[in-house]
Amino acid sequence: MTGLRDSRYWLIGASEGLGRALAKELDRAGAQLVLSARNAGRLDELSQTLGNALPLPLDVTDSTAVGPAVEAAGPIDGLIYNAGAYLPMTARNWDSEAALAMVDVNFMGALRVLGTVVPAMVERRAGDIVLVGSLAGYRGLPAAIGYGASKAALVSLAETMRHDLNGSGVTVHLVNPGFVKTRLTDRNSFPMPQLMSPEAAALRIVKAMRSKRFRTDFPAPFSWGIRLYGMLPDFLAYRGR
C-alpha cells in the first residue's frame, strides 16, 4: 500500500521511542491509527496529541489478549509490528528469563498477532504488513543473545511471507533499522555507528511504506557493512576467535 491518507493502520509498539515517533509521522501523513503497547497511560497521552488515533493497550505476550484486541481494533488496512524488547547479553552472562522475554516480544508476539490478522487480509485480498526488524538479524553479533536471534527469526518470517503472499493482494514490508537512540539503546556501553534519532528513523519507515520495495535497510553505509559482514565466510567472520 503506497497511500497513507485515510488508511487505517494498527501500530503495535507505539508508546515509546521509534514507535511513538512513527505514530506522529503517520498522523502527519493523514493515516487513521490504532495504537497498541502495554503502557495504557503513555498510549492515552500520545493519542490525545494526534488527529485520529484509538489507544488499544495490548501485551503481545498474552495469547488470550490478542483475539479481543483484533476485534477491538476493527477493520484495518495495515499492521505495523514494532513491539520490541532488548537487553545486551553475552553467552558468558546468560540470563534465560531475559532472553526468552526478548524472543516472546520480538518474534512470538508477531506470530500471535499475524496469525489472526493475515488470514482476514488474504480473504479480502487486501492489506499491508510492515515488520520492523533490525540489522542485527543478518548475522550473529556479540552481546546479542535473545535479541539477535529473535530479529533473525523476524527477518526470516518476513521473507517467507513475501514468498507465500505473492499475488494475494497482501503486501509485506521488512524494515531493518540500525541503531536508533531510545531508552533501549541507552543501555549499550559500546560504540553505535550512525546512531539515528527516532524521528529520522520514522521518516525512513514511512518512506519505505510508500514504496513498493519489500526490504529497506538503513542507514547507509552502515547497513551495507552489516550486509557484507553477513556474507563473509566463517573463517573470515570469526578470524582470531
Protein Blocks (a to p, Z undefined) as FASTA:
>chain_A
ZZfghpacddehjlgmjlmmmmmmmmmnopacddddfblmlmmmmmmmpmbdcdddddfk
lmklmmmmmmmnopafbdcdfbdcdddddfklccfklmmmmmmmmmmmmmmmmmmmmmmm
mmnopacddddddfklmpccehighjlmmmmmmmmmmmmmmmmmgonlpacddddddddd
dfklmmpcbdcehiacfklmmmmmmmmmmpmbfbdcdddfklmmmmmmmmpcfklmmgoZ
Z
